[in-house]
Amino acid sequence: MNLHTILNGDFTAASALITFGAVLGKCSLFQLFGIASIHAFIYGLNKGIIDEIFKAHDAGGSIVIHLFGAAFGLAASMFYQRKAAIEDKEKMDKGNYLSDVISMTGTLFLFCYWPSFNAAEL
C-alpha cells in the first residue's frame, strides 16, 4: 500500500458520498452499503477507462469523481420504487433522523477529504 492507493480510495469514497446525496431518504442503511460496494467496483472501472484508454487528465476530479458520483446516484435512484416515491406515504421525502445523521456524516467526511483534493496530484 502506498500513497497513490490511499488517495484512490479517498477519491472513491468521496464519489460514493456524492452518490448518497441522490438516494438519501429513499433507501435504508443496508441498501446504502450495497450501493457503496457496487459503486466502488464500477468507479474503478470508470477511472481505469478514463485514465488508461482515453488518456484523459481529469484536473480536480470533475469527471471521474463528481460527474460519475452524481450520474451513478441518479441511476441508482431509479431502482427504488418510483411510484411509491412519488406517492410518499411513509414521508421519506421529508427526511428523518437517520437521513439527517448520514447527511451530516457525509458532509464531515467531505470536509476532511477536501485538503486531499487540493493537495494531491495523481
C-alpha positions as CSV (number, residue, x, y, z in Angstrom):
1,M,0.0,0.0,0.0
2,N,1.3,3.4,-0.9
3,L,0.1,7.0,-1.1
4,H,-1.3,6.5,-4.6
5,T,-3.5,3.7,-3.4
6,I,-4.7,5.6,-0.4
7,L,-5.6,8.6,-2.5
8,N,-7.5,6.5,-5.0
9,G,-9.5,5.0,-2.1
10,D,-10.1,8.5,-0.8
11,F,-11.5,9.7,-4.1
12,T,-13.6,6.5,-4.4
13,A,-15.2,7.3,-1.0
14,A,-15.8,10.9,-1.9
15,S,-17.6,9.8,-5.1
16,A,-19.7,7.4,-3.1
17,L,-20.7,10.2,-0.8
18,I,-21.8,12.2,-3.8
19,T,-23.9,9.2,-4.9
20,F,-25.5,9.0,-1.5
21,G,-26.9,12.5,-1.9
22,A,-29.2,11.3,-4.7
23,V,-30.6,8.3,-2.8
24,L,-30.6,9.7,0.7
25,G,-34.0,9.2,2.3
26,K,-35.1,6.7,-0.3
27,C,-33.2,3.6,0.9
28,S,-32.1,2.0,4.2
29,L,-28.6,1.9,5.6
30,F,-28.1,-1.7,4.4
31,Q,-29.1,-0.6,0.9
32,L,-26.6,2.3,1.1
33,F,-23.9,-0.3,1.9
34,G,-24.9,-2.3,-1.2
35,I,-24.8,0.8,-3.3
36,A,-21.3,1.7,-2.0
37,S,-20.0,-1.8,-2.7
38,I,-21.2,-1.8,-6.3
39,H,-20.2,1.9,-6.7
40,A,-16.5,1.2,-5.7
41,F,-16.2,-1.6,-8.3
42,I,-17.8,0.4,-11.2
43,Y,-15.9,3.6,-10.1
44,G,-12.6,1.7,-10.5
45,L,-13.7,0.5,-14.0
46,N,-14.6,4.1,-15.0
47,K,-11.4,5.5,-13.7
48,G,-9.4,2.8,-15.5
49,I,-11.2,3.6,-18.8
50,I,-10.7,7.3,-18.5
51,D,-7.0,7.0,-17.4
52,E,-5.7,4.1,-19.5
53,I,-7.9,4.1,-22.6
54,F,-8.8,7.7,-23.1
55,K,-5.6,9.0,-21.5
56,A,-7.5,12.0,-20.2
57,H,-6.2,14.1,-17.3
58,D,-9.0,15.0,-15.0
59,A,-7.9,18.0,-13.1
60,G,-9.7,18.3,-9.9
61,G,-11.7,15.1,-10.4
62,S,-14.6,16.9,-12.1
63,I,-15.4,14.0,-14.4
64,V,-14.1,10.9,-12.6
65,I,-15.3,11.8,-9.1
66,H,-18.1,14.4,-9.2
67,L,-19.8,13.6,-12.5
68,F,-19.6,9.8,-12.0
69,G,-20.9,10.1,-8.4
70,A,-23.9,12.2,-9.5
71,A,-24.7,10.0,-12.5
72,F,-24.4,6.8,-10.5
73,G,-26.6,8.3,-7.8
74,L,-29.3,9.3,-10.3
75,A,-29.1,5.8,-11.9
76,A,-29.4,4.1,-8.5
77,S,-32.4,6.2,-7.5
78,M,-34.3,4.7,-10.5
79,F,-34.3,1.3,-8.8
80,Y,-36.2,2.4,-5.7
81,Q,-40.0,2.1,-6.3
82,R,-40.7,5.2,-8.4
83,K,-44.5,5.2,-7.8
84,A,-44.1,4.7,-4.1
85,A,-41.6,7.6,-4.0
86,I,-44.0,9.9,-5.9
87,E,-46.9,9.0,-3.5
88,D,-44.5,9.2,-0.5
89,K,-46.9,7.6,2.0
90,E,-44.2,6.9,4.5
91,K,-43.0,10.6,4.4
92,M,-39.4,9.5,3.5
93,D,-39.0,12.6,1.3
94,K,-39.2,14.9,4.4
95,G,-36.1,13.5,6.0
96,N,-35.8,11.7,9.3
97,Y,-33.2,11.3,12.0
98,L,-31.2,8.6,10.1
99,S,-31.1,10.6,6.8
100,D,-30.0,13.7,8.7
101,V,-27.2,11.8,10.5
102,I,-26.0,10.2,7.3
103,S,-26.1,13.6,5.6
104,M,-24.1,15.2,8.4
105,T,-21.6,12.4,8.4
106,G,-21.1,12.7,4.6
107,T,-20.6,16.4,5.0
108,L,-18.0,15.9,7.7
109,F,-16.2,13.3,5.6
110,L,-16.2,15.6,2.6
111,F,-14.8,18.4,4.8
112,C,-12.0,16.1,5.9
113,Y,-11.4,14.9,2.3
114,W,-11.2,18.4,0.9
115,P,-7.5,19.0,1.6
116,S,-6.6,15.8,-0.2
117,F,-8.4,17.0,-3.3
118,N,-6.4,20.2,-3.3
119,A,-3.0,18.8,-2.2
120,A,-2.8,15.5,-4.1
121,E,-1.7,15.3,-7.7
122,L,-2.1,11.8,-9.3
